[in-house]
Amino acid sequence: MHPICQQTVTATFTNSELERYGTDVDQLLANPAVRKFVDWVAKKDPDFSAATTKKQR
């Protein structure tokens, strides 16, 4: 997984949620924040990188 995508996924979901979803892309994309990110990053160059916000717990 691309580092910026991994950062977004791990900032959005808890470990328990990721265990439940596994590699089910449809489940991950059902989250509005992830969908918005994917739509945005799809327009960027493949080597694009940017900081992501940390999850507030």
N, C-alpha and C positions, 0 to 999 in steps of 0.2 A: 504494500500500500504506500502511496506517495506520502511523505512525511507531513505535509500540511493537512492532508485528509485524515491521517491517523490522529493528529493533534485535535482536530475538530471532533472526531468521533469520541475520543477519550475524554474530551472536555464536556461533551454533551451527555454521555451515558455513564451510569455507574458500572462497576465490574459485574454486578449481578445482572443488569440489563444486557450487557454484552454477552454474558454466558447464555442467556435465554435466546437472544437473537442469532448468535453464532455468525454465520456468513450469509444470513438472509438479507440480501441487499434491499428487498422491498420493505422489510421491517425497519431498516435503518433510514431509508428514504421517506418513510411515513412520518418521521419527525420533521416538523416545519423548519426548525433551525438547520437541520442537515440538508433538507431539500433546498432551502435558500442558498446555503453555502455551495452545494453542488452546481446549482444553476449559475452562480456567480463565477466559480472557479473554472467551469467548463469553457469560459471565454478567454482564459489566460493561457500563456505559453506553457508547455509541459514542464519547464524548469522553474516556473514561478514559485516563489516562497514568500510568506508573510507571517507575521506574528499572529497568534490566536490568543483569545482571552482564556484565563484559567477558570475552571469551574469553581463557583463559590459554594462552599459546603457549610 
